[in-house]
Amino acid sequence: MSAPTRTARPRPQRADRGGGRVSRLLGPARSLSLHTVSIIVGLIIVVPIIFALLGGFKDNRQLSNSPFALPSPWIPENYLEILGSGSFWRQLFNSTLIALATAVIVVGVAALASFVFARYAFRGRELLFLFFTIGLMFPFAVAILPLFILLRTMGLLDNPLGVILPQAAFGLPVTIIILRSFFRAIPGELEESAILDGCTPFGFFWRILLPMARPAIATVSVLAIVASWNNFMLPLVVFNDPNWWTIPVGVQEFQGQYADDSAKVLAYVVLAMVPALAFYSIAERQLIGGLTAGATKG
């Protein structure tokens, strides 16, 4: 009786080690290139700020003879004179007031609209949402002339509402888009459980949905405040009274007034940047956390 024949098992093919070796070699090179690009971009941003900061401690002669050297001697009078002027603090207060009011209106209205777009199905919902998204493609500069005529008709020139309301209107599209994606990620079972426990739709929105979307609320609030703080064209058109000038308008007017004193202009620019940088440093964690959470849920 013949012994049963054994079928030869195919030998497992060895993986191509060349590709793994190439990927291991390209990994450090890619990381080095990314670090190099990051350092270059950081220098492009930081070097002008350092130059302006040190330039504010110089006079015009030092700026002309040694623009990149340390001040010798240090002249703090440029900064002290600006800090001692009432106009700078008035402009700082105006910018803060307008930015906070704009953020409150944008976030409040957009949160309610996003709640409806995300949790309720009705005829024409997507068409109406598309109407809001089209606002992202509408340049602000195109609307400045009809907006000025409208504000003049309504008597809102030299009135902070003439800046707050248009800024809030132009900030609604991006805010609604961000908040809608967060609200849609909340499970529907959670809303059903809340309603069964006697919670009204608005109660669910106020007590459950908003606390869960706190990273998104913080993100859109930061974006609204920064956009309002950097807005130059609208306050320039609306405000003729110097008492209502904001920081960007004040920088432009100060530069025109002290065009021959470059050191003082640099000091004013640095002091105008300090509040925005301080606010961003405080809100950076909330902003990055909100964007990261939104990307994860999306």
C-alpha angles and dihedrals in degrees: 000000000000120000116250114263118242119224113229113243115229111252114241111253116239116244117251103266092188093071092049091049091050092049090050090052094046093049097071091040091053091046091049092050092050091050090048092052091047092051092048092049090047092052091049088056101037101041096064090047092052090046091052092045093052092039090061089062092055136071127234093267092056091046090054098043101036111010095165098041127094116269113271106211105014112235111198093170092094092062095038093052092053093045089051094054119096093213093067094052091045091054090047091053092047093051092048093048094048094044095050093045091049092050093049093051095043095048095042097049095038093049092055093045093046090050090056093044093048104039106030130063116209137150113282095015096131092043091053091047089051088054089059094046091053086066088073089067094049110098115225093220091060091059098046096094099048088040091055091050091048093049091047090051091050092047094241099130112119086017123113090224087065088067101031098054098048091045090051091049093051091046095054100082099058091039093053092048093052096044094045092058090052094047092049090054091062108099115252091223089067091058092047091052091050092050091049088053089057100265116147120225091255090046090054089049094048102037104033113014100048096048090049091049094050094122090054092047090051091048097052091042091056092047092050094048094047092047091050093046092053096043110119109158100057098049089045091056098040102041120066092155110085089215089072098045116128128218097270091049090045091053091052093048093045091051090053092047096048100032091139094050103068094169093058091047090053090050091051092049092051093050090048090055096049098078093048093047091047092050092048092049089054096044097038094097093050092047096049092042092052094048091047093049091048092051091048094050093043 
